[in-house]
Amino acid sequence: MSPRTSPISRPITIRRAVARDARRLTRLVRGSSAYDGQYAAAVAGYRVGPDYLEAHRAFVAVGADEQGGPVLGFYSLVLAAPPELDLLFVADDAQGRGIGRRLVEHMRSEARAAGLDRVKVVSHPPAEDFYHRVGAVRTGTARANPPAVPWDRPTFEFRIASR
């Protein structure tokens, strides 16, 4: 794909995820290279279903002229106590372009609108540096829970400033 036609070079829109996005979001999660090797089992059977998208504040980043184009990334904000950034994925070919940062900014805005002052994150270990760069504060470690999650994971918190 030439840079002129790359979805990354086009304007990006962040919109509410809907049921018809579920398959594309599932493919993005299962195809993420961040889960290669020892982490592959964690996403092998993972499914983002329409019911999940209805139950949570899930948002998707797409090219402004989407028309069935690729999903560039998405996140899900779970409002139950404690509020948590449950999922945040950026497509492999869209990484390094600021999409993850834009999704986090959007999540902060949604959290603020919901009256939240903090949002918890249990991070995938390779994403730890990303969360530091986008302003999350390390709060501890979620211990391994085999067989579902056989490794420790760093925990973070986004502090949401009121405006």
Buried (B, 14 or more C-beta within 10 A) or exposed (E): EEEEEBBBEBEBEBEEBEEEBBEBBBBBBBEBEBBEEEBEBBBEEBEBEBEBBEEBBBBBBBBEEBEEEBBBBBBBBBBEEEBBBBBBBBBEBBBEBEBBBBBBBBBBEBBBEEEBEBBBBBBBEEBBEBBBEBEBEBBEEBEEEEEEBEBEBBBBBBEBEEE
